Amino acid sequence: MRKLVSIFQFIFLTVFVAGSGFATPPGTNQEMRERLKPAGTLVRASKSDEQQEVAGQNAASQPLPKVELSSGSEHEVKMLNSGPGGTMIFEPAVIKISKGDTVHFKATDLAHNSVSINGMVPDGAETWAGALSEEISVTLNTEGVYVYQCDPHVAMAMVGVIQVGEAVNMSEIKSAADDFKDNFALNSDRLDRYLEQL
């Protein structure tokens, strides 16, 4: 019984007395609510999305079809939490366009951006860096292959590939991709599979 009282006293002193001054974050309740309020809305994947993801993982061992030239001069790429190609993806992840075409990156889901990767664009090409959760449009005037990423989700291999005209820099891109894949904690073969589609 004496041991039980000692344990109770220890817990009481630790939690209610010592913890009261040190465990409370700084600021008023309103300030804490403001810091912790959600920046957006998260949507839980439905069963059909989860089934699509599993199907996408099973398809990873099969060869992917080559991407055809996209029609028109304006192209849309969605930044998504999930889709037919898996989680944290650009849709479409791989496109072929003509020199001078414009790609519009759409902030379909929150907390994504599009940023060209240094060393993974054609020599002399302009680079881009979109802000988080904002759309960006990029006109590509230099022929070759461009690889881009979502900054907060690069560890999940949220990358995309654009071929403008001919793939004149493909050997450089493949070499750089071998090193860049070290950044991926998940989906380590995603970039290779995208490059196979060109």
FENMOQUI-V459630 format. One line per field, one symbol per residue. ss: DSSP state (2 for helix, 1 for strand, 0 for the rest). psi: psi as a letter, one per 30 degrees, with the letter a starting at -180 (. if undefined). burial: # if it has 9 or more other ideal C-beta (glycine too) atoms within 8 Angstrom, else .. Layout:
ss: ???
psi: ???
burial: ???
This chain:
ss: 022222222222222222222200000022222222000000000022222222222222200000001000011111111110011111100111100001111100000000110000000000001000000111100001111110222222001111110000022222222222222000000222222200
psi: eeeeeeeeeeeeeeeedefefffklllleeeeeeefkkfakkkkkleeeeeeeeeeeefffkkklkklkkllfkkkkkjkelaffalilkjlfklkllkflkkjjkiellhllkkkkkghllkfkklljllkgklkkkkjfkkakkklljefgefghillkkkjblifgeeeeeeeeeeefffkflhfgeeeeeeff.
burial: ...........###....#............#................##.##..#..........#..#....#.####.##..#.####.#####.#.#######....######..###..#..#.#.##..#.#.#.#.#######..##.#########..#.##..##.##..##..#.....######.##
